[in-house]
Amino acid sequence: MWKRGIVKKNLEKLKKFIKPFILTYVLFSIAIGFYPTFDFYSFKGQLIILGVSLFNGISGVYIKKL
């Protein structure tokens, strides 16, 4: 069986990842959507947004707030 400590620790890391990931995805999508030559619906456009959001989510796990 799973130990409670392991599950609790993983849920905390997931929460630290999800909050900055979703916030970055939404706000970055809105901001870059105003750029006239950016194709939001292309595969390349979605990869750029996902890449930036993933980087920010991973940073949220390892970098503490000041």
ABEGO torsion letter per residue (X at the ends): XBBAAAAAAAAAAAAAAAAAAAAAAAAAAAAAAABAABBAABAAAAAAAAAAAAAAAAAAAABBBX
